[in-house]
Amino acid sequence: MGKVLHVAASPRGDRSKSSSIARTFLNTYMALHPGDDVESINVFEEELPAFDGPALQAKYNILHGQESSPYQQKAWKEIEAAIANFTAADKYVFSVPMWNFGIPYRLKQYFDVIVQPGYTFAVDPETGYKGLLEGRPATVIYARGGAYRGDFVVMDQQKPYMECILDFMGITVTQTVLGENLLACGPDAGEEALAAAVDDAKLAASEF
């Protein structure tokens, strides 16, 4: 029995393509792994802690062995709670739409909160950075209106960022579901592309 954390990054509810694909993935996975606990959070609905002045100062106080004020300590406790919920999972599923060639800003905020030294990664002056969540797999579901290949591949800041930040924490992306051309080629082609991504999600879930 394990815990799967699904992090959704769309505010569009039932209209969200990334969430629709993720629902198929999770339903398939839960049917195959009825003993696992699956938790879903949506970064647009979660009360993410602000990573602002007090939290940032608390972080540097910890790094430099200095005391924090009660206000700074409170801010850092909220950061630690978000990290604890994330690190309690054994597997991860991310459903991520493309916004302006990258990821939605609330997902970036979530990563800014949880990617912290001593919690999800470590740094050594001699050996460099090391992810602290090694051995944990992730499936990433992408939704994008067009296709980013050939000359357009450099515009894709969505998939490379996700793979980079997860690898930095030691998490291995073992499954990728790519829903593309969901808008750019018209409604009929978009529906076909979505159906193909849903089929891919079923297969990915069976192997996760």
C-alpha positions in Angstrom: 0.0 0.0 0.0 1.4 3.4 -1.0 0.4 7.0 -1.3 0.0 8.7 -4.6 -0.1 12.5 -4.7 -1.8 14.1 -7.7 -0.9 17.7 -8.2 -3.3 19.5 -10.6 -2.4 22.8 -12.1 -5.5 24.1 -13.9 -8.3 26.4 -12.7 -10.7 25.3 -15.5 -12.6 22.6 -13.7 -14.4 20.2 -16.0 -13.3 22.2 -19.0 -9.6 21.4 -18.3 -8.0 19.0 -20.8 -5.1 18.2 -18.5 -7.5 17.4 -15.6 -9.7 15.2 -17.9 -6.7 13.2 -19.0 -5.6 12.9 -15.3 -9.0 11.6 -14.3 -8.7 8.7 -16.7 -5.2 8.0 -15.5 -6.2 8.0 -11.9 -9.3 5.9 -12.4 -7.3 3.3 -14.2 -4.6 3.4 -11.6 -7.0 3.0 -8.7 -8.7 0.1 -10.4 -5.4 -1.7 -10.6 -4.1 -0.6 -7.2 -7.2 -0.5 -4.9 -5.0 -0.6 -1.8 -3.2 2.6 -2.6 -4.2 6.0 -1.1 -4.6 8.7 -3.8 -4.7 12.3 -2.8 -5.4 15.1 -5.3 -4.6 18.8 -4.7 -5.2 21.7 -7.1 -2.7 24.5 -6.7 -5.4 27.0 -7.8 -7.6 25.8 -4.9 -4.9 25.2 -2.2 -4.0 28.0 0.2 -0.4 28.0 -0.7 1.9 29.7 1.7 3.4 32.9 0.5 7.2 32.6 -0.1 7.8 36.2 0.7 10.0 38.3 3.0 9.3 36.5 6.4 9.5 33.0 4.9 12.6 33.9 2.8 14.4 35.4 5.9 13.5 32.3 8.0 15.1 30.2 5.3 18.3 32.1 5.4 18.3 32.2 9.2 18.2 28.4 9.1 21.0 28.2 6.6 23.2 30.5 8.6 22.3 29.2 12.1 20.5 32.3 13.2 17.3 32.7 15.2 14.0 33.7 13.5 11.4 36.0 14.9 8.0 34.5 15.9 6.5 35.9 12.7 9.2 34.4 10.6 8.9 31.1 12.4 5.1 31.0 11.7 5.8 31.7 8.1 8.3 28.8 7.9 6.0 26.4 9.7 3.5 26.9 6.8 6.3 26.1 4.3 7.2 23.0 6.3 3.6 21.8 6.3 3.4 22.0 2.5 6.7 20.2 2.1 5.6 17.5 4.6 2.4 16.8 2.6 4.5 16.5 -0.6 7.2 14.3 0.8 4.7 11.9 2.4 3.9 10.5 -1.0 5.5 7.5 -2.6 4.5 8.4 -6.2 3.5 11.6 -7.9 1.1 12.5 -10.7 1.2 16.0 -12.2 -1.4 17.3 -14.7 0.0 20.5 -16.3 -1.5 22.7 -19.0 0.9 24.9 -21.0 0.6 28.6 -20.3 2.7 31.0 -22.4 5.0 28.1 -23.3 5.6 27.3 -19.6 3.8 26.1 -16.5 1.0 28.0 -14.7 2.2 30.5 -12.2 0.5 28.8 -9.2 2.4 25.6 -10.0 5.6 27.6 -10.0 4.7 29.0 -6.6 4.1 25.5 -5.3 7.6 24.4 -6.4 9.1 27.6 -5.0 7.5 26.6 -1.6 8.5 22.9 -1.6 11.9 22.9 -3.2 14.0 23.7 -0.2 17.5 22.7 1.0 17.5 20.1 3.7 13.9 19.0 2.8 13.8 18.0 -0.8 17.4 18.5 -1.8 20.8 18.8 -0.2 23.9 20.6 -1.3 27.5 19.6 -0.5 30.4 22.0 -1.3 32.4 19.1 -2.8 29.8 16.9 -4.5 27.1 19.5 -5.3 23.4 19.1 -5.3 21.6 15.8 -4.4 17.8 15.2 -4.5 16.4 13.8 -1.3 13.4 12.1 -2.9 15.3 9.5 -4.9 13.5 6.3 -5.8 10.1 8.0 -6.2 8.5 7.9 -9.6 6.3 10.5 -11.3 3.9 10.6 -14.2 3.5 14.0 -15.8 0.5 14.7 -18.0 0.9 17.7 -20.3 -1.9 19.5 -22.2 -1.0 22.1 -24.9 -2.9 23.7 -27.7 -0.3 23.2 -30.3 2.7 20.9 -31.0 6.3 22.0 -30.2 8.6 20.1 -32.4 11.3 20.9 -35.0 11.9 24.6 -35.1 9.3 25.2 -32.4 10.9 22.8 -29.8 12.8 25.7 -28.2 9.5 27.3 -27.3 8.6 24.4 -25.0 9.4 25.6 -21.5 6.8 23.3 -20.0 8.1 19.8 -20.3 11.8 20.7 -19.8 11.1 22.6 -16.6 9.0 19.8 -15.1 11.7 17.2 -15.8 14.4 19.5 -14.5 12.7 20.5 -11.2 11.6 16.9 -10.4 15.0 15.5 -11.2 16.5 18.1 -8.9 14.5 16.7 -6.1 15.5 13.1 -7.1 12.1 12.2 -8.5 12.2 10.2 -11.7 9.7 10.8 -14.5 8.8 7.3 -15.5 5.6 8.0 -17.5 4.8 10.9 -19.7 1.4 11.6 -21.3 1.5 14.3 -23.9 -1.8 15.9 -25.1 -0.9 18.3 -27.9 -2.7 20.0 -30.8 -5.7 20.2 -28.6 -6.7 23.6 -30.0 -4.5 24.7 -32.9 -5.9 22.3 -35.6 -9.6 22.9 -35.0 -12.2 21.2 -32.8 -12.4 17.8 -34.6 -8.6 17.4 -34.6 -8.6 18.5 -31.0 -11.1 15.9 -30.0 -9.0 13.2 -31.7 -5.9 14.4 -30.0 -7.6 14.3 -26.6 -8.9 10.8 -27.2 -5.4 9.7 -28.1 -4.0 11.2 -24.9 -6.7 9.5 -22.9 -5.7 6.2 -24.4 -2.1 6.9 -23.6 -3.1 7.8 -20.0 -4.7 4.4 -19.6 -1.6 2.6 -20.8 0.7 4.8 -18.6 -1.5 4.1 -15.5 -1.2 0.3 -16.1 2.6 0.6 -16.1 2.9 3.1 -13.2 
